[in-house]
Amino acid sequence: MDGEQLVRRFYDELWNEWRLEVADEILAGDLDFRGSLGSVEHGREAFKRYVERVRAAFPDWHNQVDELFSAGDRVVARLTWTGTHRGSLGDVAPT
């Protein structure tokens, strides 16, 4: 699987379909992840808890991959995120 396919699985299967088991297949166990919420998660299990927090706040969260750019072993994605704020996100009540 090339880098672009891997990134597409990350967004399409893991995030858009909420298939957390995909994390076990494609992410390193000792990963460091900085999410759009500003938190840094260490390890695959912490990352999955982060995804669950996002899902609880935005149950219809969706990542649209607008463009992928590859250079060597690096892939950059330009995304459009959508979702309805239906659950608490930290101290922020649903809007």
TORDRENSE-581695 format. One record per atom (N, C-alpha, C, O): chain; residue in three letters; z negated, y negated, x; atom name. Coordinates in pm, 1 decimal. Each point is the difference from the previous one (the first is absolute). Example, Ala and Ser with C-alpha at 12.3 -4.5 7.8 and 13.67 -1.06 7.14 Angstrom:
<firos>
 chain res       up    north     east atom
     A ALA   -780.0    569.0   1319.0    N
     A ALA      0.0   -119.0    -89.0   CA
     A ALA      0.0   -120.0     90.0    C
     A ALA    -66.5      1.9    103.6    O
     A SER    138.5   -106.9   -138.6    N
     A SER     -6.0   -119.0     82.0   CA
     A SER    -73.0   -109.0    -77.0    C
     A SER    -16.9   -110.8     50.9    O
</firos>
This chain:
<firos>
 chain res       up    north     east atom
     A MET      0.0    117.0     84.8    N
     A MET      0.0   -117.0    -84.8   CA
     A MET      0.0   -123.8     89.8    C
     A MET    -81.4    -11.2     91.7    O
     A ASP    172.9    -81.1   -118.7    N
     A ASP      4.4   -120.4     82.5   CA
     A ASP    -99.9   -104.2    -51.8    C
     A ASP    -61.1     18.2   -105.4    O
     A GLY     45.6   -126.3    179.9    N
     A GLY    -98.6   -100.8    -33.1   CA
     A GLY     21.0    -64.2   -136.2    C
     A GLY    -96.6    -24.4    -72.4    O
     A GLU    221.7     -3.2     36.5    N
     A GLU     26.2    -62.2   -129.9   CA
     A GLU    -36.1     94.1   -114.4    C
     A GLU    -54.2    -44.2   -101.4    O
     A GLN     83.2    172.4    116.2    N
     A GLN    -37.2     97.1   -103.2   CA
     A GLN   -152.3      7.7    -13.6    C
     A GLN    -52.7     10.4   -110.7    O
     A LEU    -15.7    -15.4    222.1    N
     A LEU   -146.1      3.8      0.4   CA
     A LEU    -58.5   -120.7    -73.6    C
     A LEU    -91.7     14.4    -80.8    O
     A VAL    144.8   -131.9    109.1    N
     A VAL    -48.0   -122.2    -66.1   CA
     A VAL     29.3      6.0   -149.9    C
     A VAL    -83.5    -41.1    -80.6    O
     A ARG    198.8     90.9     43.0    N
     A ARG     32.0     13.3   -142.7   CA
     A ARG    -97.4     96.4    -69.6    C
     A ARG    -43.2    -26.6   -112.2    O
     A ARG      9.0    136.7    176.9    N
     A ARG    -99.3     92.3    -57.9   CA
     A ARG   -134.4    -69.1    -16.6    C
     A ARG    -67.8     17.7   -101.2    O
     A PHE     29.7    -96.6    201.2    N
     A PHE   -126.8    -71.8     -4.8   CA
     A PHE     -7.2    -86.2   -125.6    C
     A PHE   -100.2      2.2    -71.4    O
     A TYR    205.6    -77.6     44.6    N
     A TYR     -2.6    -89.0   -116.5   CA
     A TYR     34.7     72.4   -129.8    C
     A TYR    -69.6    -17.7   -100.0    O
     A ASP    174.2     97.5     99.0    N
     A ASP     45.3     62.2   -124.9   CA
     A ASP    -94.6    108.8    -49.5    C
     A ASP    -39.3     -0.6   -116.7    O
     A GLU      3.1     92.1    202.8    N
     A GLU    -80.5    114.2    -42.7   CA
     A GLU   -150.0    -29.8      2.5    C
     A GLU    -71.1     24.4    -97.5    O
     A LEU     24.7    -77.3    209.6    N
     A LEU   -144.0    -22.0     13.8   CA
     A LEU    -47.0   -113.5    -91.3    C
     A LEU    -93.1     18.1    -78.5    O
     A TRP    156.5   -133.9     88.4    N
     A TRP    -44.8   -115.4    -77.8   CA
     A TRP     53.4      0.8   -143.1    C
     A TRP    -78.6    -10.2    -94.2    O
     A ASN    207.6     21.7     75.9    N
     A ASN     56.1    -14.6   -134.8   CA
     A ASN    -32.5    117.5    -91.5    C
     A ASN    -15.5    -17.9   -120.9    O
     A GLU      5.2    137.1    177.2    N
     A GLU    -33.1    117.7    -80.3   CA
     A GLU   -147.7     37.1     11.7    C
     A GLU    -45.3     94.5    -64.5    O
     A TRP    -29.5   -167.7    145.9    N
     A TRP   -143.8     24.3     22.1   CA
     A TRP    -26.2    143.3     48.1    C
     A TRP   -100.4     60.2    -37.8    O
     A ARG    188.7     -6.1    119.7    N
     A ARG    -16.1    135.5     53.6   CA
     A ARG    -72.7     -9.4    134.3    C
     A ARG     63.2     -5.0    105.6    O
     A LEU   -194.9      2.7   -111.0    N
     A LEU    -79.4    -19.6    121.1   CA
     A LEU     12.9    114.9     99.1    C
     A LEU    -24.5    -18.6    119.2    O
     A GLU     62.4    136.0   -165.9    N
     A GLU     18.2    112.5     92.3   CA
     A GLU    111.9    -26.5    100.6    C
     A GLU      3.3     61.8    106.4    O
     A VAL     87.9   -152.7   -138.9    N
     A VAL    106.8    -36.5     93.5   CA
     A VAL    -59.8    -62.7    125.6    C
     A VAL     56.3     13.9    108.6    O
     A ALA   -169.1    -82.5   -122.0    N
     A ALA    -66.4    -58.2    117.3   CA
     A ALA    -31.8    107.9    102.9    C
     A ALA     13.0    -22.5    120.4    O
     A ASP    -54.7    139.7   -168.1    N
     A ASP    -33.2    109.5     92.0   CA
     A ASP    123.4     51.2     73.3    C
     A ASP    -11.0     54.9    109.6    O
     A GLU    127.0    -72.4   -169.1    N
     A GLU    125.1     48.5     59.2   CA
     A GLU     62.1    -99.4     96.4    C
     A GLU     62.8     40.5     97.9    O
     A ILE    -79.1   -171.3   -123.5    N
     A ILE     77.6    -97.3     78.4   CA
     A ILE    -83.0    -96.9     83.3    C
     A ILE     55.8    -70.5     84.1    O
     A LEU   -186.6     64.8   -104.6    N
     A LEU    -82.7    -95.4     74.3   CA
     A LEU    -90.1     71.3    100.0    C
     A LEU    -50.7    108.9    -27.1    O
     A ALA     31.5   -170.9    142.3    N
     A ALA    -90.2     54.7    101.1   CA
     A ALA   -143.0     -4.4    -51.6    C
     A ALA    -38.3    -94.2    -69.4    O
     A GLY    -38.7    193.3    102.1    N
     A GLY   -138.5      6.4    -44.3   CA
     A GLY    -85.4   -114.2     51.3    C
     A GLY    -98.9    -36.7    -63.5    O
     A ASP    135.5    -20.2    177.6    N
     A ASP    -79.7   -107.4     60.3   CA
     A ASP     67.1   -136.7    -14.1    C
     A ASP    -21.6    -88.6     82.7    O
     A LEU    102.5     71.6   -186.8    N
     A LEU     73.3   -125.3    -15.8   CA
     A LEU    -92.7   -118.7    -21.2    C
     A LEU   -111.6     14.8    -49.9    O
     A ASP    159.3   -132.4     88.4    N
     A ASP    -62.7   -127.8    -31.3   CA
     A ASP     97.7    -72.4    -92.0    C
     A ASP    115.3    -22.5     36.6    O
     A PHE   -161.5    -13.7   -155.8    N
     A PHE     85.0    -60.3   -102.4   CA
     A PHE    -58.6   -134.1    -40.2    C
     A PHE   -117.4     -9.1    -36.1    O
     A ARG    199.7    -95.3     42.5    N
     A ARG    -41.0   -131.3    -48.7   CA
     A ARG     75.4    -24.3   -129.0    C
     A ARG    122.3    -14.5      0.2    O
     A GLY   -194.8     10.1   -109.1    N
     A GLY     61.1    -17.1   -130.6   CA
     A GLY     21.2   -144.9    -36.8    C
     A GLY    -52.3    -90.6     64.9    O
     A SER    129.2     69.8   -169.3    N
     A SER     28.3   -135.0    -45.8   CA
     A SER   -124.4    -69.6    -52.9    C
     A SER     -0.6   -122.0    -16.1    O
     A LEU   -104.6    198.1    -11.1    N
     A LEU   -126.1    -59.4    -45.7   CA
     A LEU    -82.5    -52.4    117.4    C
     A LEU   -106.5    -58.5    -19.8    O
     A GLY    155.7     79.5    141.9    N
     A GLY    -67.1    -51.1    118.8   CA
     A GLY    -96.3     96.9     65.3    C
     A GLY    -47.0    -25.5    110.9    O
     A SER     16.5    136.4   -177.2    N
     A SER    -92.3     96.2     60.2   CA
     A SER     73.8     87.9    100.5    C
     A SER    121.4     18.7     -8.1    O
     A VAL   -197.3     34.1    101.6    N
     A VAL     53.7     94.2     97.3   CA
     A VAL    -66.3    134.4    -25.7    C
     A VAL   -122.7     10.2     -2.4    O
     A GLU    202.4     90.1    -16.3    N
     A GLU    -49.7    134.5    -28.6   CA
     A GLU     26.6     88.2    121.1    C
     A GLU    107.5     -5.7     59.7    O
     A HIS   -205.9     87.0    -24.0    N
     A HIS     11.3     89.6    115.2   CA
     A HIS     -0.3    143.4    -50.6    C
     A HIS    -97.8     46.4    -58.6    O
     A GLY    207.4     22.3     81.7    N
     A GLY     10.3    140.1    -38.1   CA
     A GLY     69.3     20.1   -133.8    C
     A GLY      3.8    -88.4    -85.6    O
     A ARG     49.7    206.3     71.6    N
     A ARG     78.0     35.1   -119.1   CA
     A ARG    -83.2     -4.5   -127.8    C
     A ARG     47.4    -48.8   -102.6    O
     A GLU   -170.0     98.8    107.3    N
     A GLU    -83.5      2.3   -120.5   CA
     A GLU    -36.9   -141.5    -44.7    C
     A GLU     -1.8    -28.3   -119.8    O
     A ALA    -27.4    -60.5    214.7    N
     A ALA    -28.6   -139.5    -34.8   CA
     A ALA    123.3    -65.8    -59.8    C
     A ALA    -11.1    -78.9    -93.9    O
     A PHE    128.3    110.4    147.4    N
     A PHE    124.0    -52.3    -56.2   CA
     A PHE     17.0     45.4   -144.7    C
     A PHE     37.2    -80.2    -85.6    O
     A LYS    -63.7    206.8     57.3    N
     A LYS     13.7     50.7   -137.6   CA
     A LYS    -97.4    -70.7    -94.4    C
     A LYS     35.4    -27.9   -114.6    O
     A ARG   -155.3     -1.1    159.8    N
     A ARG    -95.1    -74.4    -83.2   CA
     A ARG     52.0   -141.0    -28.5    C
     A ARG    -18.9    -52.2   -109.8    O
     A TYR     84.0     -8.9    208.1    N
     A TYR     61.9   -130.6    -18.3   CA
     A TYR    106.9      7.3   -109.5    C
     A TYR      4.3    -85.3    -88.6    O
     A VAL     81.0    186.2     94.9    N
     A VAL    104.5     17.6   -100.5   CA
     A VAL    -63.7     15.0   -138.1    C
     A VAL     49.2    -57.7    -97.1    O
     A GLU   -156.2    133.1     87.2    N
     A GLU    -68.5     17.4   -128.5   CA
     A GLU    -56.8   -131.8    -52.2    C
     A GLU      2.2    -24.8   -120.5    O
     A ARG    -53.2    -60.1    210.7    N
     A ARG    -51.1   -131.4    -43.0   CA
     A ARG    113.5    -85.2    -55.7    C
     A ARG    -17.1    -67.4   -101.5    O
     A VAL    131.5     70.1    166.6    N
     A VAL    116.1    -74.9    -50.3   CA
     A VAL     42.7     55.3   -134.9    C
     A VAL     28.8    -76.3    -92.2    O
     A ARG    -24.6    208.2     80.1    N
     A ARG     40.8     62.5   -125.5   CA
     A ARG    -95.1    -35.1   -114.9    C
     A ARG     44.3    -23.1   -112.5    O
     A ALA   -174.2     19.1    140.8    N
     A ALA    -97.4    -34.7   -103.6   CA
     A ALA     20.3   -143.6    -48.9    C
     A ALA    -20.1    -28.5   -118.0    O
     A ALA     59.4    -60.9    206.9    N
     A ALA     20.8   -139.8    -37.2   CA
     A ALA    138.3    -24.1    -60.4    C
     A ALA     15.2    -81.6    -91.0    O
     A PHE     84.9    152.5    141.6    N
     A PHE    138.9    -18.4    -43.0   CA
     A PHE     61.5    136.4    -32.4    C
     A PHE     75.6     53.3     81.3    O
     A PRO   -105.6      3.7   -196.6    N
     A PRO     46.3    136.3    -29.6   CA
     A PRO    152.4     14.5     -6.6    C
     A PRO     52.2    110.7     13.7    O
     A ASP     18.7   -220.7    -34.4    N
     A ASP    146.6      6.2     -4.2   CA
     A ASP     63.1    -58.5    126.9    C
     A ASP    116.1    -41.0     -0.7    O
     A TRP   -193.3     37.6    108.3    N
     A TRP     47.9    -51.8    130.0   CA
     A TRP    131.8     65.6     36.1    C
     A TRP     16.8    120.9    -16.1    O
     A HIS     76.6   -201.2     64.9    N
     A HIS    129.5     55.1     42.0   CA
     A HIS     49.4    -74.2    123.5    C
     A HIS     -9.2   -122.5      8.4    O
     A ASN     61.5    198.3     86.4    N
     A ASN     60.5    -53.9    121.6   CA
     A ASN    150.5     16.9     -9.9    C
     A ASN     49.4    112.4     -8.2    O
     A GLN     22.6   -220.7      8.8    N
     A GLN    146.5      6.4      5.0   CA
     A GLN     41.4    -26.6    144.0    C
     A GLN    -25.4   -108.3     52.8    O
     A VAL     88.7    206.0     10.9    N
     A VAL     48.8    -19.8    136.1   CA
     A VAL    130.9    -76.8    -10.4    C
     A VAL    100.8     53.6    -46.0    O
     A ASP   -102.9   -178.6     88.6    N
     A ASP    118.9    -84.9     -7.1   CA
     A ASP     91.6     20.6    119.9    C
     A ASP    122.3      2.1    -14.5    O
     A GLU   -180.7     12.9    131.8    N
     A GLU     77.6     22.7    122.3   CA
     A GLU    -84.4     76.8    100.2    C
     A GLU   -122.4    -12.6      3.1    O
     A LEU    189.3     91.8     78.1    N
     A LEU    -62.5     66.1    114.5   CA
     A LEU     77.5    -38.3    124.9    C
     A LEU    123.0     -2.9     -0.5    O
     A PHE   -196.0    -26.4    107.4    N
     A PHE     59.8    -31.9    128.3   CA
     A PHE    -54.5     98.1    102.1    C
     A PHE   -121.4     17.9      9.1    O
     A SER    207.7     45.5     67.1    N
     A SER    -41.8     96.1    101.7   CA
     A SER     40.8    -47.7    137.7    C
     A SER    108.3    -55.5     18.6    O
     A ALA   -196.4     77.8     78.0    N
     A ALA     29.4    -25.8    140.8   CA
     A ALA    -78.5    102.5     80.1    C
     A ALA   -122.0    -10.1     12.2    O
     A GLY    191.1    107.4     41.6    N
     A GLY    -68.3    105.0     74.4   CA
     A GLY    -91.6     78.5    -91.6    C
     A GLY     43.4     51.9   -102.8    O
     A ASP   -171.1    -43.0    140.3    N
     A ASP    -95.5     75.2    -81.7   CA
     A ASP    -79.3    -90.5    -95.4    C
     A ASP   -102.7     41.7    -53.4    O
     A ARG    149.3   -163.8     32.1    N
     A ARG    -68.5    -93.5    -89.1   CA
     A ARG     84.9    -26.3   -124.2    C
     A ARG    122.6     -9.7      6.5    O
     A VAL   -191.9     -1.5   -119.6    N
     A VAL     66.0    -30.7   -126.0   CA
     A VAL    -79.5   -111.3    -67.5    C
     A VAL   -122.7      5.3     -7.7    O
     A VAL    194.2   -105.3    -40.5    N
     A VAL    -61.1   -110.9    -71.4   CA
     A VAL     55.7      1.7   -141.9    C
     A VAL    120.5     15.0    -20.5    O
     A ALA   -209.5    -30.4    -76.7    N
     A ALA     41.9     -1.5   -140.5   CA
     A ALA    -25.7   -138.0    -59.2    C
     A ALA   -104.4    -60.9     23.4    O
     A ARG    201.6     13.0   -100.3    N
     A ARG    -19.0   -120.7    -81.5   CA
     A ARG    -15.7     48.8   -142.6    C
     A ARG     86.3     70.5    -52.2    O
     A LEU   -197.6   -108.5    -11.2    N
     A LEU    -36.4     56.8   -129.7   CA
     A LEU    -20.1   -107.4   -105.6    C
     A LEU    -25.8   -116.5     30.4    O
     A THR     38.4    158.9   -154.0    N
     A THR    -46.2    -77.4   -114.4   CA
     A THR   -104.0     85.5    -70.0    C
     A THR     28.1    113.4    -38.9    O
     A TRP   -148.2   -167.3     22.7    N
     A TRP   -108.7     71.9    -66.6   CA
     A TRP    -15.9    -55.1   -140.7    C
     A TRP     10.1   -120.7    -21.9    O
     A THR    -34.7    208.8    -71.9    N
     A THR    -31.6    -42.1   -136.1   CA
     A THR   -116.7     83.1    -50.8    C
     A THR    -21.9    112.4     45.4    O
     A GLY    -52.5   -168.2   -139.3    N
     A GLY   -110.6     71.9    -60.3   CA
     A GLY    -77.7    -92.4    -92.0    C
     A GLY      3.0   -122.2     14.6    O
     A THR    -71.8    182.4   -108.6    N
     A THR    -82.7    -73.4    -95.0   CA
     A THR   -145.8     19.2     37.5    C
     A THR    -47.7    112.9     11.2    O
     A HIS    -22.5   -222.7      8.2    N
     A HIS   -140.3      3.8     43.0   CA
     A HIS    -87.3     40.5   -118.9    C
     A HIS    -37.7    -84.7    -81.0    O
     A ARG      5.8    213.0     70.5    N
     A ARG    -73.8     53.5   -113.1   CA
     A ARG   -143.6     43.6     33.3    C
     A ARG    -82.0     18.5    -90.0    O
     A GLY     52.6     -2.5    218.1    N
     A GLY   -133.7     42.8     41.1   CA
     A GLY    -55.1    -91.7    106.4    C
     A GLY     74.5    -77.3     60.1    O
     A SER   -203.6     84.7    -35.9    N
     A SER    -62.4    -84.3    102.1   CA
     A SER     53.9     34.3    137.0    C
     A SER     29.8    115.3     31.0    O
     A LEU    -18.2   -218.2     49.3    N
     A LEU     43.1     14.6    138.9   CA
     A LEU   -105.0    -69.3     84.4    C
     A LEU      5.7   -121.2     20.8    O
     A GLY   -101.0    198.2     27.5    N
     A GLY   -115.2    -59.0     66.7   CA
     A GLY    -77.6    -83.1   -100.8    C
     A GLY    -43.6     50.7   -103.3    O
     A ASP     26.6   -178.4    134.2    N
     A ASP    -72.3    -91.5    -88.6   CA
     A ASP     91.8    -70.7    -99.5    C
     A ASP    -46.4    -83.4    -77.8    O
     A VAL    174.5    115.1     79.3    N
     A VAL     96.3    -69.1    -86.5   CA
     A VAL     20.7     81.1   -126.5    C
     A VAL     45.5    114.3      4.5    O
     A ALA    -79.5   -175.0   -118.0    N
     A ALA     17.7     65.6   -129.7   CA
     A ALA    148.8      3.2    -36.1    C
     A ALA     78.2    -79.6     51.9    O
     A PRO    -39.3    171.1   -140.2    N
     A PRO    140.1      6.3    -43.5   CA
     A PRO     45.3   -134.0    -56.3    C
     A PRO    -77.2    -71.7    -63.7    O
     A THR    201.6     40.1     88.1    N
     A THR     57.0   -124.8    -52.1   CA
     A THR    106.8     33.6    -98.8    C
     A THR     62.0    -89.9    -56.9    O
</firos>
